């Protein structure tokens, strides 16, 4: 999968690496901003005994 993404990015090798790093940073930012807080709130992964 990563090879497919890397092959389809435009530019030479340097710009492909830069674009790959930007994509990884964007995915990590989305996970920490929206996904992980939603999971913690929805599935009580914090261990709160008063979870309703």
N, C-alpha and C positions, 0 to 999 in steps of 0.2 A: 504494500500500500504506500509506504513512504517513498519507495523507488518510483512508483507511478506518479506521485505528486511532484517529486524532484525532476523527473524527466519532462513534465508538462509545464514547468515554470519557464518563463522567457528569460533570455539573457545568457551571458557566459557563466562560468562556474562560480565566480565571485558573487554575482548578483543572485544566482540561485541559492547560494548559502545565506545571503542576507535576507532574501524573501522567506526562506525556510525558518530562519530565526524569528522573523516578524510573525509568521503564522503560529509558531509555537508559543510566543509571548502572548498573542491574542487569545489562543485557546486557554492558556493558564489564567489570564485575566478574567475571561468569561467564567471559568470554573470557580475561581475564588470570589468573584463578585456576585454571581447569581446562583450557580448550581449548588455549591457546598452549603451556603446558608439555607437554601430551600430544603436540602436533604436533612440537615440538622434540625430544622424546625418541624418538618413533616414526620420524620421517623424516630424522633427522640434519641438520637445517637449521643447526646450529651449526658444521658443517665439521670435525667430529672425525675425523681419519684412522684412528683405532682403532675405529671403529664396527663392531659385529658384527651 
